[in-house]
Structure formats: C-alpha cells, structure tokens
Amino acid sequence: MLAGFHSAEGVIAEPVNLPFQTGTEEMDDVVKNKVAVAARAPELLKLLADLREKRAALTSVLERVQGMQINLEDGLSVSMSCQGSEFRWQQPDLYYGDVFEIISCANFRIGSDGQNWWWHYQTEALARGKTNGLVLCPASEMQEQNISFLDPFHLIEKLPEVVSGDLQLAYAGARNSNGPPLHLIERWNFQDIGTARPLVRKMQWAIDARTGQLTELAIFGADSVERTRYIYDKINEPLPRSLFSPPAEPGITSAPGCAGRRLHQPLH
C-alpha cells in the first residue's frame, strides 16, 4: 500500500494498494546491468580521475563539518538533530579531529603534532570525577597508521574504475543553484539487517566542480534524511604547528607512551 501522499493544498490522498512480491536478491539482472554500465560511464571515470589528481595536489586544510538528520513519519518531518565537528590536516604528519558532538561525549579530540600522536577523551561521568585524560604516543612508536582525509572515495589508494565498480557509483549530472557548480555522484546502498525488508538508502555526493572538494553528502532513507555539509576555511595555506598540539588545559593529565600501538582512524 502506498500512503502518505498530499496534494499541493495539503490534503491527504487516499492510499493505493500496490501488489508486489519480495525476494532475497537486492536487484534483478536488468537493474544490475544498468548499475554496471553506469559505473563505467566515461564522464564518471573522468570526474573521479580529476578528483584523484586534485586530492594529490592538496597540502593542508582547515575544515568544519555540519551534520543534520531529519526523522520522518508518514512522509512528514517529526524531529531534527544537528552535529558539528572540525578537522585540520597538513603534510606530512600533522592531523587534528574534534568529533565530540558526533559520539555524544564531553570531549573527544585526536591528533598528531609530528612528535606525538595524542588522544583526549572525556565523558560527563569523568568530568564529575575531575578526570580529564590525555593519552600521548610518540610518533616513532606508532607502528601502523590508517588515516583517510579529504578522500571520500579512497581514490588515493585505488584507481577510479576500481572505486566506481566496487561502490557501484553513478554520475547524476551537474547542478548550479545559488553557489558554485556542483557534480553529483550517487549510489544505492543495500544493507541486510536480518529482517524481511533490507535497509535501502540512496547516497548522493555533491562535488565542487572548481576545487574537486566534497561540499555535501546526502543520505535518503525510508524514515530519515541525513545531510552533511563540508566548509573549508583554508585550503593549501600554511598552518601553524600549534593548531595540532595536544590540549594544555588545567586539569588534563597525560598517560605514558604506547609502544606497539596501531591507529585506525578515518578522520575524514
């Protein structure tokens, strides 16, 4: 049954019974073939190659990220939540991420000033106990680093045709409305969550045609819409090393080194 539609005047339309049959396959062969053809489209591969080249030319960035989620019921918005975060990066070994709003804690910052990797974590309970911990790890003792920064499709590691095929991407054209010209890239995401109906979402990336930087990621689901916007305050400008230093606020204590640590942190 299709329901929840409204006229231009806001009048609720009568529901429509729509017979259908579900199966275990995400897509039939016809749709799979269309997806495969779209992933090999010359305009998409050319765009991904251009993004790869522009990412390789980056040397530094100062960036803010704004996330918004709108929850839906019967096609209407019923609630909204917003989050913010901040990222900094500069070649070859300076990193910073402030993501406490995303993980809902009092403080969560991580970074590297070139000499030490550091991690500052605090919950409300720790704050009440006057515990404000900072973990330091000498950079020389960090055996493995797995970091992704300003590379939403992991083009630094993979060729455009591999990325497009693996993610089943499709070029959705260009958009130019009250801002810079944008390229749109889309994919359908299917996730088996152990129920009769899989979780199906449409993902859309908006790429600044001039800079090759991601400006927005939108995720459309059956009961929610998520929009994440990326704001670049500085790109390819020298940043002072102090922006990547561990916090030196009153009450912060540091733990000893961490020989043998591995960092798996897709900062952005």
C-alpha positions in Angstrom: 0.0 0.0 0.0 1.3 3.5 -0.9 0.2 6.1 1.6 1.2 9.5 3.0 0.9 11.5 -0.2 -0.6 15.0 0.0 -2.0 17.4 -2.6 -0.5 20.9 -3.2 -3.1 22.2 -0.8 -2.0 19.7 1.9 -5.0 17.3 1.6 -4.1 13.7 2.4 -4.6 11.4 -0.7 -6.3 8.1 -0.5 -3.9 5.1 -0.1 -3.3 3.0 -3.2 -2.9 -0.8 -3.0 0.1 -1.9 -5.0 0.7 -5.7 -5.3 4.3 -6.8 -5.2 6.4 -9.8 -4.4 9.7 -9.7 -2.4 12.7 -11.9 -2.9 16.1 -12.5 -1.5 18.0 -10.6 -4.2 18.8 -6.9 -3.8 18.4 -6.2 -7.6 17.3 -8.1 -10.6 19.6 -8.7 -13.5 18.3 -5.8 -15.6 19.0 -3.3 -12.8 22.4 -4.9 -12.0 23.3 -4.4 -15.7 22.3 -0.8 -15.6 24.3 -0.2 -12.4 27.4 -1.8 -14.0 27.0 0.3 -17.2 26.6 3.5 -15.1 29.8 2.6 -13.1 31.8 2.5 -16.4 30.4 5.8 -17.8 33.2 7.9 -19.3 32.0 11.1 -17.6 32.1 9.4 -14.2 35.5 7.9 -14.6 36.9 11.3 -15.9 35.4 13.0 -12.9 36.9 10.5 -10.4 40.3 10.8 -12.1 40.1 14.6 -11.8 39.2 14.3 -8.1 42.2 11.9 -7.6 44.5 14.5 -9.2 43.2 17.4 -7.2 43.4 15.4 -3.9 47.1 14.6 -4.6 47.8 18.3 -5.0 46.4 19.2 -1.5 48.9 20.2 1.1 46.7 21.5 4.0 43.1 22.1 5.1 41.1 23.8 7.8 37.6 22.4 7.7 34.3 22.4 9.6 31.6 19.7 9.1 27.9 20.3 9.9 25.6 17.3 10.1 21.8 17.3 10.2 19.4 14.4 10.5 15.6 14.7 9.9 13.4 11.9 11.0 10.2 11.2 9.0 6.8 9.6 9.8 4.3 9.1 7.0 6.4 11.4 4.8 6.4 14.3 7.3 9.3 15.6 9.3 8.8 14.9 13.0 12.2 15.7 14.5 15.7 17.1 13.7 19.1 16.8 15.2 22.3 18.7 14.4 26.0 18.0 15.0 29.3 19.7 14.3 32.9 18.7 14.0 36.3 20.2 13.0 39.3 18.8 11.1 42.8 20.0 10.3 45.5 18.5 8.2 48.8 19.5 6.9 51.5 17.5 5.1 53.3 15.4 6.0 52.3 14.4 9.5 50.0 16.9 11.2 46.4 15.9 12.0 43.6 17.1 14.2 40.0 15.9 14.7 37.4 17.2 17.1 34.3 15.0 17.0 32.8 15.1 20.5 29.3 16.0 19.2 29.2 13.1 16.8 29.9 10.5 19.5 27.9 12.4 22.2 30.6 12.8 24.9 32.0 15.8 26.8 35.2 15.8 24.8 36.9 13.7 22.1 39.9 15.1 20.2 42.6 13.2 18.4 45.6 14.4 16.5 49.3 14.4 15.8 51.8 17.3 16.1 54.5 15.4 14.3 56.2 14.4 17.5 53.3 12.7 19.3 50.0 11.1 18.5 47.6 12.2 21.2 44.0 11.4 22.2 41.9 13.4 24.6 38.7 11.7 25.8 36.2 12.8 28.5 32.7 11.8 29.4 30.3 13.6 31.7 31.0 11.0 34.4 34.7 11.5 34.1 34.2 15.3 34.3 32.3 14.9 37.5 35.2 12.8 38.9 37.6 15.6 37.8 39.3 13.1 35.4 40.3 14.7 32.1 42.7 12.2 30.5 45.1 12.8 27.7 47.0 9.8 26.1 50.3 10.5 24.3 52.1 8.2 22.0 55.5 9.1 20.4 55.1 9.1 16.6 58.1 6.8 16.3 56.2 4.1 18.3 53.1 4.2 16.2 53.7 1.1 14.1 50.8 1.5 11.7 48.6 4.4 10.6 45.4 4.0 8.6 44.1 7.5 8.0 41.7 8.9 5.4 41.5 12.7 5.0 39.5 14.6 2.3 39.2 11.4 0.2 35.5 10.2 0.4 36.1 7.6 -2.3 39.6 6.4 -1.3 41.0 7.5 -4.6 44.5 7.9 -3.2 44.6 4.1 -2.7 42.5 2.9 -5.7 42.1 3.6 -9.3 38.8 5.4 -10.4 37.5 2.3 -12.3 38.0 0.1 -9.2 36.3 2.6 -6.9 33.4 3.1 -9.2 32.8 -0.6 -9.7 33.3 -1.5 -6.0 30.9 1.2 -4.8 28.5 1.0 -7.8 28.6 4.7 -8.4 26.7 6.6 -11.0 27.1 10.1 -12.3 23.9 12.1 -11.7 24.8 15.3 -13.7 25.7 18.8 -12.7 23.9 21.4 -10.5 24.3 25.1 -10.4 21.9 26.9 -8.0 23.0 30.0 -5.9 26.5 28.7 -5.5 29.4 27.0 -7.2 28.7 24.5 -10.0 28.5 21.0 -8.5 28.9 17.5 -9.8 26.6 14.9 -8.3 27.6 11.3 -7.8 25.1 8.7 -6.5 24.8 5.1 -5.3 22.1 2.9 -3.8 23.1 1.3 -0.5 21.5 -2.1 0.5 22.1 -3.4 3.9 20.8 -6.7 5.3 19.7 -6.1 8.8 18.2 -9.5 9.4 14.6 -8.6 8.7 12.3 -9.3 5.8 13.0 -5.9 4.4 16.6 -4.8 3.9 17.7 -1.3 4.7 17.8 0.7 1.5 19.3 4.2 1.2 20.2 6.5 -1.6 23.6 8.3 -1.1 24.4 11.5 -3.1 27.8 13.3 -3.0 27.9 16.9 -4.2 31.4 17.9 -5.5 32.6 21.4 -6.1 33.4 21.4 -9.9 36.2 24.1 -9.4 38.1 22.6 -6.4 37.2 18.9 -6.5 36.2 19.1 -2.8 33.1 17.4 -1.3 30.6 20.0 -0.3 27.7 17.8 0.8 26.8 14.2 1.4 23.0 13.5 1.5 21.6 10.1 2.5 17.9 9.5 1.8 16.2 6.6 3.7 12.6 5.4 4.2 12.3 7.2 7.6 15.1 9.8 7.6 17.2 12.2 5.6 20.8 13.0 6.6 22.8 15.9 5.2 26.4 16.6 6.0 28.0 19.8 4.8 31.7 20.5 4.5 33.0 24.0 4.9 36.6 24.8 4.0 38.0 27.8 5.8 41.5 27.3 4.4 43.0 25.1 1.7 46.6 24.8 0.7 47.7 27.6 3.2 50.5 27.1 5.7 49.0 26.3 9.1 50.9 26.9 12.4 52.0 23.7 14.2 50.3 24.9 17.4 46.9 24.1 15.8 47.8 20.4 16.0 49.3 20.4 19.6 47.6 18.3 22.4 45.5 20.4 24.7 47.2 22.0 27.6 44.1 23.0 29.7 44.0 23.0 33.5 43.2 19.5 35.0 44.4 17.5 32.0 46.7 14.6 32.8 48.6 12.5 30.4 49.2 8.8 30.3 52.6 7.2 29.4 53.7 6.2 25.9 52.1 3.4 23.9 54.7 1.2 22.2 53.3 -1.0 19.5 50.0 0.9 19.0 48.2 0.9 15.8 46.0 3.8 14.7 42.9 3.0 12.6 41.2 6.4 12.4 39.4 7.5 9.3 39.5 11.1 10.4 37.7 12.3 7.3 
